[in-house]
Amino acid sequence: MARALPRPRTPLSAVRRWYEDEMGWPTTGTEPVELLVGPRFDVLEMPADAGRAVLRRLPHTGPVALLRAGRDGNRLIDRPKLLMLIAAGGAEELPEILEWLEWGALTPDLGARGAGERMPAPAVPPFPPRPSAAGTLSSHAFGAREAAGWLRPPRPGRAAENSLPATGLGAGIGGDGGGAPDLIRLVSAAATECHRARLLRARNAQSDRADGDQPLAFSNASRMSAGTRPRSLTL
């Protein structure tokens, strides 16, 4: 009696197995593979230019992925974005944190993905991770079908979600302490850099204006549009 041979494992199934078996993170049953957001982590999302500036300011953030421009599920992404993993439930806290920091609606580029949402599964990172400068991603990190690649990959077997940026008792202190920053400090840095990057893009789009403009970062014009000095500038 003929016996059915096992189907060869595809790279996509290998990606799914790594996230489910090594990391314990649930994935979708779709191709390309996506990670379910909410059960183990939430995601802070921002343009890549702002995100790279955040990475330079905060050397320890938890896992960070770079999302290619293109289609992300049903959404069209017009420019690369950084996806920073934060503690589960953090997405719900983002609006209140922005209000407390006096940013409010001033940072439309800063968003979050929470329970019920998903993110592309980045290519499985090499271990040990290949050395690179903060905020850079070499071409080998993306496969032919991956929409995202890790800038700061998670480490399997270490319950990575236990060290993600969070608020409340036990939250990290960031800085030189070696741990991930608390969520408020991370959002503060992200909101500041998103605002600065938006101003820079607007300035570059009007580069033919006369010389002698005020310095870009938080000029009088930007503060007038904000209507206040954000509390995050003091954090």
Disulfide bonds with the S-S distance in Angstrom:
none
